[in-house]
């Protein structure tokens, strides 16, 4: 039963943008599987599902945007949706997001391969970005603010 439910769950996320565990639960129920939130949470962890940077929908781990323009567009959408505040301290950039939104935004930043960025570290609602110097950090802050409409 578990393997079949997880197979259906993968099929669902491969074909439809599902953004929450509740949406997954409802869709599984439509397919005849009555699963609790805890069961769905365990399935997500076991399957290694992650939230897509562009829209926050679940996807299989390792699915990457290969086209640089697609990755940049995904970053623009993620910044517009998730970025709450961005500050610079020399070559470091601190980005604040809503709860649970730092990971998808950090993934979008990493995939966009911006020349200013050395790397990112993300928590639950905070991202630390290491830039290639203070001047590039300033340029990155301006870019992220523009993407977020600030």
Secondary structure as UniProt FT lines:
FT   HELIX           2..15
FT   HELIX           21..30
FT   TURN            31..32
FT   HELIX           37..47
FT   STRAND          50..51
FT   TURN            53..55
FT   STRAND          58..59
FT   TURN            61..62
FT   HELIX           68..82
FT   STRAND          83..89
FT   TURN            90..91
FT   STRAND          92..97
FT   TURN            99..100
FT   HELIX           102..112
FT   TURN            115..116
FT   STRAND          117..122
FT   STRAND          126..131
FT   HELIX           134..147
FT   TURN            148..149
//
